[in-house]
Amino acid sequence: MINSATQLSLFSYPDFMDIRFPKPQYLGAKYIHGDWIARHIPDDTNVVLDAFSGSQSIGFLCKKLGKAVISNDFLTFNSQIGKALIENGNDILTSEDIEILFSPNSNPDEYNLMESLFSDLFFVREEARFLDAFRSNVSYLENEYKQALAFAVINRAMTRKVTMGHFAHTQALAYAANPERVKRNRSLIRPLKDIFLELVVEYNDAVFDNGQKCLSYNENILDLLPSLANIDLAYFDPPYCDSHADYQGFYHLLETFTNYWKDKEFVNGTKRYSPKKEGGFETKKDIVSSFKRLFALSENIPYWLISYNDRSYPSIDELVGLIRPYRSVRVERKLYTAGRGGKGSVAGSSEILLVCTP
């Protein structure tokens, strides 16, 4: 049952509700759960914090509902999607911008990281050189929103081109040489430039101004929260410890490309950067204390919605116990009937939404 706030938003912002979020290919993305989550957004909320925003699909949904959205993710490539589609209200990539991005490498001596690291691993050398040239030209776009759109689209193009949509394997080129796999997914052999040109239309179409001030941050949420005020609802979708995908392991190439690191160690067969960033929610030794800090820092936010999974650590009962000193909590469940990647979303497990009220 859709609550009155959602009904009001559907009728108040019909043009916004018709805007489509570019479909992500991201393990754990809440894109498919948007309608279910929206039913639990209280009537009297205007400012929404999407604290672990990932693909940005829930923040984007709240923006369509007319909310002032504060989006945050501690991974840079995710925060760039937020800058492009949450904070940005007007700027799109024009044909002139795309010409700039597709220009020859403006500084080959500086911009050669993709060719040197990932040639013959995820991309043939020609494609890796294209990525280096593209990255060298991003800064020539006229503002941060166009630059963020460029990152969002090219990063999505890379996940579309590489089989399984992530970079935690070394089979990309082998699969691209397999006619049976190509028959199922022709993007494996399409040039990144062509995929970009197809996707940029979807991303440009998703840019809109909802009349509210929306922001995108790239910080650890435990550091950001003390600086925020007047939030009505916080949506928390932390990594599901012990059951989630290793986002930095799966999407390391996107983070490396966006930051364009030259001072990292790159390890194992996939050339993942090392050390990983630490957010406090990835390991059993940290996560309980991190949840305690998260809830204490959110004490002045009236409503919380927390996405979780029934195979994660700590258990649902333990997590509810951590919440109860601050909020009343109701547990909503949605059964997975098919797997979606990661042992927390296999058939038979449940997606959990903890609805926390004053």
C-alpha positions, 0 to 999 in steps of 0.5 A: 500500500502506497502511503499518502506522501507517495500518492501526493508526490505521484500527483504533484510531480507527474513530470518527475515521475516519468523521468527514468533512472539509467538502469544500473548494473551494480551488485546490491543496487536497490533499483528493483526495490524502489517502489517497496522502499517508497511505501515507507517514506513518511508523509512529513519528510522533505529533506532525505539523506541517502547515506550509502548511496551506491548506484544512487537509485534511491536518492534519485527516486526521492528526488523524483518525489520532490525531496531535497536529497543529500547523497553520499558515498565514500567511493568516488565513482559512486559519488560522481553519479550523485553529482551528475544525477542528484545535485546536477539539475540542468547540465547535460553533455552536448555534442561539443562536450562529447567531441572534447572527450573523444579528442586525442590524448591531451597529455600522453606522458601523464595519462597512460594508466589504463593502457599500462595497467589494464591492456590485455586484461579487461580491454584490448590496448586500443580501448585502454588508450581511448580511456586514457585519452578520454580521462585526459580531456574530462577536465576541459569540460566547463563545469563539475556537473558535465565532468561528473556526467562524463565519469558516470557514463564512461564508468557505466560503459565499462561495466556494460562492456566487461562480462558480468559487469564487474572487474573481480575476474580475469576472463573479460577478453576470453569471454569477448572472444567466445562467439556464444557469449557474444551472441548473448551480449554484443556489448562484449565486442562493441567499442567503448565509444559506441556504448558511451554514445548510446548511454549518454542519451539515457543519462542526459534524459535523467537530468532534471531540477526538482526545485529543491537544493540537492547535494552529493558528497564523497565522504565517510558517513561517520565524518559527514553526519556531524556537519548535517542538520535539519534532515527529516529521513535518513536512508541507510544501505550499508554494506551487508557485512559477511553477505555483500559483494566486495564493492572495492574488489568488484569495481576497483577499476572504476575507482582507479579510473575516476581518481586516476591514481599514480601512487597506489600499489596494484595487486593480484590478477585483476590489478586492484588498488591497495590498500582498500579504503576503509569505511567501517562497515566492511569487517566484523571487527568494526561493524558493530561499533560503526553502527553504534556511532551511526545511530548515535550521530543520527539521533536528531533525524526523526525517521530512519529506513535501513536496508539489510539482509537476513544473512548479514552480520550482525543478525537482524535481532542484534541490529534491532537491539542496537536501534531500540535505544533510539527508535521504535523499529518494525521489520519488513521482509521481501523474499528473493526468489532468484539470485542477484549476485553475492551470497546475501541475495540468493534465492531463499534469502530476504531483503530486509527494510527496518522502518525506524520511527520516533 
